[in-house]
Amino acid sequence: MLEPQVEAAPAGDLRSLEDRHLADLIPFAARSALYRDRWREAGISLTAVRTYEDLQRLPYIRGDDLREGWRRAPHDMICDPDVRAWFATSGTTGAPKWTPYGPAELSLLEDIVRRAYYILVERPGVFRCAIFATPAPFVSDVGAFALLASHVAARLPVEYLITSPTEAESALRFLRTRPPVAVVGFPSILLRIAEGIVQEAPIQAQQAWRLRPSAATLAGVLATKMVRIQPRHLFKPAVGLFGGEPLAPYRQPLRETWGLRAFELYAMTEYPCFHLECREQAGIHVWADRCLPELIPLEQLDREDADGSYVPRAMHLFDAAPGQTGEFVYTSFGRALPLVRYRTGDVIEVVDTARCGCGRTHPRIRVRGRRDDLVNLGLIRFSTAELDHQLGALSGIASWQLRIVRRGYKPQPVLYVVPMPPPRADLAADLGRALENIEILKVGIDNGLVLPPDIRIVPEITEVLTWSGKRKRVIQEAPE
């Protein structure tokens, strides 16, 4: 396996490295309008923030703070004016958040793609990679080009084919001539492409036989009658790199259809440091030399939900116990616009903070989903408020609850509704039309990424409560 070095250091050394970064980061970050006033109002002495314990005195920021900052003071947000590129989130959960990358961020991305390369590549030769990028409203597709530029800068022998699911048919024909070693994309998209291959293979074999009758084309027809043609029969990629949605429900189906070993990554546009599994596949390594990771435990989040004035306490990820779950909080060591105590909204589970079997000492996590006010169907996400608005426009509803289940690997929303007496005969039909009015949900259903909703009129609903006793109206039931 090609791996000239392993990024390993004792946990104590990584913590010391973080402290050295903090002493330089905080005064630098205070140049931004995002932090300047809120830190001053909190009475923070910037030169006094030199350790993690000092950092805990600083307030959190959220995605809405970034959006508001760009709206109110777009010329006063950047810390380092030497910006080389701008990237934006897709805006599926609100207005897009713009993020500047300077030389430090681009150098970081170069380092991270080098780490990923030596994790994924097992033997010398050109690493041919097919990337199925997706445009908004799913996610910005420029990330693939940033990865390409970083691989070129790092002088790694990587060959990219960058395409879109909407052009999959043409791309797959070309890939037959240049089979990829790796595929990159969202797991649900790659499985949807696999479904298309299974459906189209017999049709294409019949067409080839009609156009060019021969022993070879006849063998192709017979093969499709004997075997369900899968991507693994045509392309044989060794590995896949997947992000954007938890990989757990998709890992085995990806192996069965594409014949590859699936690796999970965690990334966000706001900071170009993507974290990924090693070959032990015992959790995603969080590169603790490139960020300071924290966790807000679930019980703290529930207290915040019960009391809006309560400020939840976070802990350093190295101090969390295996199995502990909560919201991921992120401090980046960027320069253009550093993130300081950024609440990602992502729910993570700590796998372990001890040395991994691969030798790395960076802590390991699994991403379990989102905790913000979202109905999360993988790539398809929309606000609970939008669902509430659609249902609230209907008469005859006493209460409702939405559960997200999986049929195979695909998510399906199951809507339970308790009607007001006497129940209306046309209530179920009205509920179906209300869900169709949620545009992004309709896009997901039409494209085969989400199963159509299951609507159930019931006499009562079994409530699920948070630790603080708050009723949950959207419940994730996806299997591990």
Steps between C-alpha positions, in 0.01 A plus 500: 500500500629848411528681832834671561396644834225480760374820659552394862591681818415444866168661593683731737718623214194571288343695787821704541500568126142628526597739778781640287256556216250670734748755630545622142146439373283700738655848458509438125134388485394811694565703184171364363167669566370149568683493836618851590189642665372179659836432662525856622148479648597177675797680662756268339866598519631365173857457618372286789359227272795262480360160601186295450376601845527865392323425172194373688426855611437607140142488368393255233414601145255333261430496130243778542772721651709451187207587275414807703862612506526487122170686471587779743877546454618320185816712477591451865478123537835390359806471726757458223419694180723271288205294374555263207161327472142524623273205568134489601282245670200373307246694703273199558456611865491875441682763296839379374799577725800638309847401615835647395807281448844657511849351459482337845171324419623382160822371656290316759286339230815386323620333821166331564467360147851358540387323819192366322707380206731290714203355688309398186775401257645152546734465203703725268346637183252762391209531742207541260205651683140559381325778693122528477452859617156640574381858457269696730256441658701196609851644539736725312691298240817715498660286771607245239702765318662612824607141561640477147701820546635374832608167352680683220672729751605199707642335184302182557429269202123541499274499192154648555178460307260757643139459398146537632224246570298672227773401252557155648403306186762675287762487777449127556550426131829688512605326822474165322809613305682633808380298802540696825697382799275712722160666495408806707156638577198473721418138587132537407594643159741214420237243596240680289743480206543128574124453479504666159775267378303193613188627319675610180744211447244255348354776279843604372599137436184447290567820304860394430379161373242662269753748358796261472394133513804295596618236742631773730175700513298180540723406794423841648125436477537154658719640777233751604245218519723296729653775718376835623770723354639722775762779488754255646474289184581799280743724689654315797605805709706408804391776736236768541512822700163619626368795699201729539286241681577225753650202318378224733174408318676504162832327569392140430279583198793693350724197542236274342431722198833670431728236652704765678620574849314811621676768705311773684606863521379801693540845349348845494542787256583741782846342548682285242614232741316179422531218751478135397526138597831316483521140379407372845158660437449544873364853482581824317831649612460865604832666413570656839815670374284706263208593723382498860198267528239519778181317589184634666347192670137416433390573856638853465313542173176386661545754780547768235180386326308522827646839598590732215721712726719205599844487335606136461849398606731328255790267567813435301456200274804334660316513836184327372436135571453243222132489408429855617275691262437868445538802274833555327665835576791604283784751530704523183854625459431685175609853415253649252204455738570266792214321671512539877265270697278443199192291579466280194155361579638153425443223754805279542583194706848458644643166391827525691776742593769233549760414237342338195618168360648697209731681742328839484413678825236738364157439662240304308131576453188392313252756364147413611299780338383853565343654808371827360139555398519275197332201349814314396463249216866482410557737209140615524449740790233752582387697800254361753344846485423446132332168579308665785389778264368255241314290757377805689321620188275192521195466722414197707848418644531457876869402505770350278833324517749423224726195522788438260547130426701309240374242256825335398739791479249767390340739750123530517295756694211345693246761609270413791196726539233503771184656347250721677163329541326426280789412264472631144483236226735701277759575769760249374478639146543856629802393706658345190452823305646701788817291495523538122511877555841462669711547188826340612314190625331467160840529328636219717203273427500573126873417481469176694701619801206486743206261511152657478350594838292249693201684652323337793186631668510370859291542817805592710874555474770352721696803608878511520645746750841658540698478826325823612151373413458691176288323238683401179295528184766374257665169592781323318460123495772417248683178586873492574 
